[in-house]
């Protein structure tokens, strides 16, 4: 931003508060509400009375191309709904506090230190304010809205509810600081021109009241031409103590200037589109996720149009959904692509169900939903054939087992959308996510908790392979879908493994875990497989052959369980899991496991089950 893009000057506090009162200075809609507790306001008032600096105010000159819906500062009631000359970017809490305490002429509604709502008036004790041994903050009081202080029985012990009572106590109301002559007149009349009281007022007026009238505030005002992205960045830089401003909030304020309620559209049109139970895998999709997906489609269309005009590839507008891309999203583009994105997310939920991913608990990457929904929205009917679905599944599992969506992902999103759509439509070049994905066999030994995307991916592959509960014979996804009592548990129980002196880093890995119902896991307990198999046969009233079939549905060999052969079981199941992962990715698995047990012993032995 060039130097000419903003101005720096000092403005009288009185004038700034007058601009707040008449609506020339207002808040952009994205500014959050006023939250300062009254001790903070006391400190601010004390600083101004002592002519101490209280920080810079930052404004944005209104009337430029970037428009925001705005609102008056809390407490201000400008006449005639005027258009603001400036919008407050930084200094909202200070301006609001000062306006309400000094100009509002009604009780200030604020908070106490426990964040409970209170209302009242700010007063200053004249004698304490002049006492050099008294801290200025201690001279300022916040009195109840009634101007009466009550004891624990509700009886008034202090009463300043009339001007005469204020005069007698020597308590000056801060709401009179810019019009102190009238209060002074009443004060002197009350004391019948008493010389000592006149001197008290003169000293107090000079030491406390006049500093407010003379006080100037440093103001930085950004010019009309300041772009939206710069407004957002500046706002966040200067509001370091507040909650980060989201793109959604900024676009909400921007679109509101054109009478479009983005928040209402998100809550009533978008989220409700997947409110049904069958879409529960989408329940954590955020408004930012939705905006990113819309932005991907909008930028992809601009890219396509420029390519059709013959623009050279290195000069084509980028496909993207980074913050600056979303901030540039016009209302017209949002309205154009939002319906497609809604349909894309619903199609994504259906696709994920086909991959046996039913809810957010075991969704490998929430972030991968963004390119998935965008791909399905852009590809449309082209993504529905069996061949297209196979390619889409391959891309999806490469992202999961390649663990490619855990860090900064916007660049990958911008690659995925054109890569996968073109691949689905017949291009021979594989998407970059597919070519980049690698899964090393040794990774299985480090997967122990559902914090890992690959861990959740293996869980889904087991469901997809037809994993049945060992006691009931029901498909695991049916149990989980209806009562959510299914979870991942040890096959060789933790207690048995400890007694057999196996390493926790081995028996806590995903190779020794599988989805089982809670009741089935209780039957297994901490016993050896050779023992609990009999318990399961009895409880299920089934034959060893039928039980063996259910165990094989989990890619485990029942004969190895029956003989308590942990090493052979572990090796066989590891191969089976790797084969399934390889099939899902459509790629060979890197066999990088070193010989011997030494590296295993050094691995983290954490576990996320509560098994015995």
Secondary structure, 3 states (H helix, E strand, C coil): CCHHHEEEEEEEHHHHHHHHHHCCEEEECCCCCCCCEHHHHHHHHHHHHCCCCCCCEEEEECCCCCCCCEECCCCCCCCCCCCCCEEEEECHHHHHHHHHHHCCCCCEEEECCCCCEEEEEEEEEHHHHHCCCCCHHHHEEEEECCCEEECCCCCEEEECCCHHHHHHHCEEEHHHHHHHHHHHHHHHHHCCCCHHHHHHHHHHHHHHHHHHHHCEEEEEEECCCCCHHHHHHHHHHHCCCCCCCCHHHHHHHHHHCCCCCHHHHHHHHHHHHHCCHHHHHHCCCCHHHHHHHHHHHHHHHHHHHHHHCCCCHHHCCCCCCCHHHHHCCCHHHHHHHHHHHHHHHHHHHHHHHHCCCCCHHHCCCCCHHHHHHHHHHHHHHHHCCHHHHHHHHHHHHHHHHCCCCCCCCHHHHHHHHHHHHHHHCCCCCCCHHHHHCCCEHHHHHHCCCCCCHHHHHHHHHHHHCCCECCCCCCEHHHHHHHHCCEEEEECCCHHHHHHCCCCHHHHCCHHHEEEEEHHHHHHHCCCCHHHHHHHHHHHHCCCHHHHHHHHHCCCCCHHHHHCCCHHHHHHHHHHHHHHHHHHHHCCCCECCCCCCCHHHHCCCCCCCCCCC
